[in-house]
């Protein structure tokens, strides 16, 4: 997925081979969205990734789902 334009995601050369990560972390945004798509509630995802706020998690999910809809 192209995360360009998502304010919660950055690419940093040398971090995770330059793959997109959640800002300030080494967490892949696809992991968060994938967990949600597999049925994990947002609160459970936040328990599993306590450094991420609920706003960040919901922002990632909304961005990904908007992109998927527009690509269809």
Secondary structure, DSSP 4 states (H G I P E B T S, - for coil): ---TT-TTEE--TTSGGG--EETTSS--HHHHHHHHHTT--HHHHHHHTTTS-HHHHHHHHHHHHHHHHHH-
